[in-house]
Amino acid sequence: MKLYSTSEASDLAGVTFTRLNRWATTGTLVPTTPAQGSGRPAKYSLLDVLRARAIGFLVDSSGGTYCPRVGLAVIKEASADDLTNGLVFKEGRATTALDLQVNEVTEPTLAALSILSTR
């Protein structure tokens, strides 16, 4: 399994390096290999990258200030299949459909991760 640095993962997920670091620090998104001091940086799997993309979408769609609790809980427990085959969840009156497309021939690329539909 290929692991990505924070910089690579943030580029692939379409979120800032700072945001991804903050999520790792607060437990919003725990990397596959958490950082241990300055000698061992965090490493992210493709599933982590998919989750970061989905969380980033939720944060951005809420005005950039917070991530809806239900959506965050669903995404944190979702498998790669769940994220790429579609998730639907309801928070309050809003229903969100999330479908990530991954085109991984050799390596995922920034353009390969995108939100296909939201309602």
Buried (B, 14 or more C-beta within 10 A) or exposed (E): EEBBBBEBBBBBBBBEEEBBBEBBEEEBBBBBBEBEEEEEBBBBBBBBBBBBBBBBBBBEBBEEEEBBEBBBEBBBEBEBEBBBEEBEBEBEEBEBEBBBEBEEEEEBEEEBBBBEEEE
